[in-house]
């Protein structure tokens, strides 16, 4: 019985050691793959841009005002007769300032003023949404604005946001039949070697986190926080 137990014990120990080595190799491979993916995120977040085609409208998503600056360029190139501007929720900080008599223009109002300054006709500016707090909610608002009519739209956003915006709007509007082109504004600084620039690093980390949240089924909606 002793002669049987000793070889069996040794076999089990060798098996555990072998499994441990394979687990270590797998962990090392995962770390290397993760590092490569993270270091190339600046490239991956910006999809290759196909030539823009004439559209029914140019859509300006909520966010940096560099977006409406580029939208005016596209409008003046004759790529679309209308510019649709997202109407996001008012920032909490701006609302708190109102208690002190400090009234800041709303985000959509600033976009409107930029468009008007750049000679976009007032009648060609429209708004969509009512207090959106996320890209997913903007996509739903845009779907409502389309009212079942398929359109070709050019969506303008920030460089790091381009990939996620394309995924979310395609998911929301694919069944409706609209054709979308998502373009990054060239007026916003973004370093594809993102670790060299604080702003780019912040944008990449935030976008990756939001992508994971979206793929896991997460959606931020204003109805979640009615107050």
N, C-alpha and C positions, 0 to 999 in steps of 0.2 A: 504493500500500500504506500509506503514511503517513497519508493522508487517511482511511483506513478504521480504523486503529488508534486514532487520537486520539479520535474519537467513541465508539468501543467502550469505551475506558478511562474516559471521562467518564461513560458510562452505568453502568458497573460501580460507579464511585465514588458516583454518585447513589443507586444501588440499595442500597449498603452503608449510606450515610448515612440513607436512609429506613427501612431495617430497624432501624438503631440507635435512631432516634427511636421507632419502634413498641415496641421492647424497653424503652426508658426509660419510655414511657407504661404498658406492662404492669406493669413493676416498681413504678411509683408507685401504680397501681391496686391491686396486691397488698398494698403497704404500708398503704394506706388501709383496704382491706377487712380486713386482719389487725388493724389498730388498732381498728376498729369491733367486730370479733368479740371481741377481748380485753377491750375496755372493757365489753361487755355480757355477759361470761361469767358474772358473778354472777347475772344474771337467768336465763340459759339453763341453768345447772347445776341449777336447782330447777324441775322441771316443775310445771305447773298441777296443783293438788291437787283431785281429784274427791271428792265426799262418800264417807266411809268406810262400807263395808257390813259387817254381821256376818260374822265369819270363824271358821275352825276354830282358828286360833292366831295369836298375835302373835309375830313373829320379831325378836329383838334381835341385830343384827350386832355383831361385835367392834369395839371402839373406845371412844369417849367414854362415860362413865357417865351422861351426860344421856340416852342412848338408853333405858336401862332406866327412868329416871324417867318418860319419856313413855309407855313401854309400860304402866306401872302405871295411868296415867290412862286409857288405852284399855281396859285390863282392867276397871277400876272402872266404866267407862261401859257395861260389858256387851257389848263388841264381840267378845270371844272368851273361851273358857273356859280357854285354856292360853297360857302364855308359853314360847317356845322360845329358849334363850340359846346363842349360838355359843361353842364351846370353842376359842379360838385358841392358837397356840403361845406359850409363855412368853417374855417379853422377855429378851433376852440380859443386859441390865443386872441384872434381878432374879435371874437364875440366878447371876451372878457375885457378887452380894451374899451369897448363901447360903454362899459360902466363908468369909465373915466372921461367920457365925452370924446374919445378918439375913434373916429369912424374911418376904417380903411376900406377902400374899394373892394368889392368881391372879386374873386379870381376871374370869373367869366367876364366881368366888367373890364378888367385890365386887358384881357385878351381882346375884347371888343375895341377898346381904345387903340391897341396896337394895330389891329386890322384897319381901322378907320384912318389912322395916321399913315399907313402904307397904301392908302388910296383904294381900299376895298369898299365897294358901294354898300351903304347901310342896308339896303334891301336884300343884299346877297349874304347877309350874316343871319344865321338862325341858331337856336339853342336846343339842346335835348337833355333830358334827365331833370330830376328835381332833388338835388342833394345827394348825388352818388358819393359813396365813400371808398369804392374800389373799382378796379378795371372790370371785374366780373359784373358789377352793378351798372357800369357804363355800357357794357355790351348788351345787357337787358334793356336799358333805356334806349339804345340805338335800335334794337329790334322793335321796340314799341313805336318808335318814330317812323320806321319803314312801313308799318301797317300791312305787312304781307307782300309789299311790292319789291321784287328783287332789284337791287341797284349795284352799280360798280362804284366803289368807294376807295378813296386814298386816305389812310389813317396816319396821322402825324403824331409821333411820340418821341421820347428820349432814346438815345442809342441803347443803353442797357435794358430798356423796357421793351425793345422791339420784338424779341423772341416771344416773351410771355404774352404781349398784346396780340400777336399773330395767333398764338394757340387759343387764347380765350375768345377772341372775336370769331375765329373760324368755328370753334365749338358752338358758339351761340347762334351764328347766322348761316351755317352750312346748309341746314335743312330748309331754310327760307329761300336759298338760291342766290344770295348776293355774292358778288365777286369782290374780294378785298385785296388791297395792296397796302402793306404797312411799311412806312418809311421813317427813318431816323432824321431828326433835325440836325443839320451840320453846325448850327449855332451853339450847340451845347458841347462843352469840352468833355471828352471821354478818352481815356488811355486804355487801349486793349491790353497793355501790360499793366493791369490795374493796380498792382501792389506798389507802383511807383508814385501814385497820386491818391491822396486821401479821399477826395470826392469820388473818384472812380472805384476805389476799394469799397467805400460805403455802398455805392450803387450795386456793385456786383454781389456782395454778401447779402444785401437785402433782396435782390432779385432771385438769387438761388433759394433763399429761405421761402420766398413767396411762391416760387415754382413748386417746391416740395409740398407746401401747404395746398396749393391748387390741385396737384396730382393726387393728393390724399383725400380730395373731395371738399376741401375747405373753401368757403365763399364768405367774404365780409359783405354784409348788406346793412343798409341804414335801418332797416326794420328790426335788426338785432339790438339796436341801441336807440330806441325812439326818443329818449331824453336828450 
